Amino acid sequence: MERTTPLQVPRIKLGSQGLEVSRIGLGCMSMSGNYGPPKPEPEMIKVLHHAIDTGVTFLDTSDIYGPLTNEILIGKMGELKKLVEEGKIKYIGLSEACASTIRRAHAVHPITAVQMEWSLWTRDLEEEVVPTCRQLGIGVVPYSPLGRGFFSAGAKLIENLSEDDFRKNFPRFRPENFELNKQVFEKLNLMAARKGCTPSQLALAWVLHQGDDVCPIPGTTKIENFNENVGALSVKLTAEDIKELESYASVVKGERHLYMSSTWINSETPPLSSWKTE
């Protein structure tokens, strides 16, 4: 399969506000813990530098990653300072917001991007959230586009999770659900072999094919996995391929999130009539 070579990662305009980013981003949460213990800082800095050298400059971080340590790690590259000096940090994004919240926020100040979980087996945002974003000219940033690692390793993912990896408790990874769900990966793996790519590249390609206003942020702590993710940009899917892939994940069992109460489905902001004004 033809691979995307360094410094050739395409760029897109994310949202109508003109924010230009690489076509694919890098999720940095797993570098600082959450998915097992924190990784060695020197190794993670090498991954971050490699991403930037490849042309991937969209790095996802948050104060909840670690918690409180991931933003410090990212800041040690000095790239944030450069972005401030260039005047590029001036956009507003939302995460796990419902359609009405997005509309209300956009009316106050233009929203550039909405970050949501979106993958082959997580598609609940397609009915309302994605159409709302597109109507308003807002880019979509899918997190966990590889199903929290499931579409990279399948059953092996569960076998290799450390005891402090919180994914062990996710409904879709629990034994009563996983026996059915692992069949999704098995079918994906067979199709990937036919397409001449890896399962993770195939799953990521599906997300990338959802539109030019979509910029997924697969996370990794290894340079070789990062290179594999970038290679998904070269995977071409036909309408038939997409339909087949979607049929695989139509039988997934279990909720997508450990805390569904914190997702967009339950994120409606209070009505304006309830706000107190002085």
Buried (B, 14 or more C-beta within 10 A) or exposed (E): EEBBEEEEBEBBBBBBBEBEBBBBBBBBBBBBBBBBEBBEBEEBBEBBEBBBEBBBBBBBBBEEBBEEBBBEBBEEBEBBEEEEEEEBEEBBBBBBBBBBBBBBBBEEEBBBBBBBBBBBBBBBBEEBBBEBBEEBBBBBBBBBBBBBBBBBBBBEBBEEBEEEBEBBEBBBBBEEBBEEBBBBBEBBBEBBEEBEBBBBBBBBBBBBBBBEBBBBBBBBBEBEBBBBBBBBBBBEBEEEBBEBBEEBBEEBBBBBBBEEEEBBBEBEEEEEEEEEEE
